[in-house]
Amino acid sequence: MTGGQDDKRQGAEGLDARLVVERGAFRLDVGLSAAPGDVVAVLGPNGAGKTTALRALAGLLPLSGGHLRLDGRELDGTPPESRPVGVVFQDYLLFPHLSALDNVAFGPRCHGASRAEARAQAAEWLDRLGLAAHAASKPRKLSGGQAQRVALARALATHPRLLLLDEPLAALDARTRLDVRARLRRHLADFEAVAVLVTHDPLDAMVLADHLVVIEDGRSVQEGAPADIARHPRTDYIARLVGLNLYRGRADGHTVRLDDGPVITTTEDLTGPVFVAFPPSAVTLHRARPTGSSARNLWRCEVAGLETHGDRIRAALGGELPLAADLTTMAAAELDLRPGGTVWATVKATQTHAYPA
């Protein structure tokens, strides 16, 4: 982070944390900072440490080192119930015997509000989230999207300075996710404190967050604005998430010699260590070595596998340059693609993107 964004995140208000948690052989060491109004997504594969980070922020796991400050106040050692933190868990954890209204009122009651005051605040939050008509409903009568919004209302009703969302859309079916994701984005845009979203879903992270922190094996491997990370992935995991072929090598002008393979020609004029990326859709496959092709990049490959990818076929290719290629079902049939078969892959230099490593 640079410039004004750096300054914004370094102030007393907001989140300033370095989370060091040691659990057996696993060690989490991740820095997180955010200003009020920011939505930060912690993204990573299973086992990367996302849930450990969230539980440390919530006070459910003690820190082994580092620090955790919120609005200038040190929170490490503060009991979870005394922290100005709201949590929306993956399975929502609504009280099954309470109505939606009383689920939301639970938080204000715990913070000293009278029963009448708590229920009035809960009614206001349910109305704000479009759930006024479901105030009397028990959780079992709610749809997945409605339950998610009740859980969000319950977290917001305590006016937290830090809102934690643990895979908030994971329990929803695909159709419901689309609607709830859009609603959640609107609610987070209005939230005046810090929100931290933990997810393994790149679409949730890209749509909901202003800033991404990608962690692997307990450490941050890349952070920045969603668009920047999507365009400049720095690990294979991130490249797969955003759907790019990614390679590392050394550039000499428009030529990049890969660390473990052939040469790629690019349009960028660079020198030194670089990454080169291109989408699977940029790859054209041929049954025989093409002649007269304008593509500067040509490799002989072996078909390692095929799978449906949306309305297209994605071919996993090995050989001289392992890569993924997308093609239509008709094109796959015409090429007679099958595992073990040989194809030639071409990529135009104009469809590659090189950037400093």
Buried (B, 14 or more C-beta within 10 A) or exposed (E): BEEEBEEBBEEEBBBBBBBBBBEEEEBBBBBBBBBBBBBBBBBBBEEBBBBBBBBBBBBEBEBBEBBBBBBEEEBBEBEEEEBBBBBBBBEBBBEEEBBBBBBBBBBBBEBEBEEEEBBEBBBBBBEBBEBBEBBEBBBEEBEBBBBBBBBBBBBBBBEBBBBBBBBBBEBBEEEBBEEBBEBBBEBBEEBEBBBBBBBBBBEBBBBBBBBBBBBBEBBBBBBBBBEEBBBBBBBBBBBBBBBBBBBBBBBBEBBBEBEEBBBBBBEBEBEEEBBBBBBBBBBBBBEEEBEEBEBBBBBBBBBBEBEEBEEBBBBBBEBBBBBBBBBEEEBBEEBEBEEEEEBBBBBBBEBBBBBEB
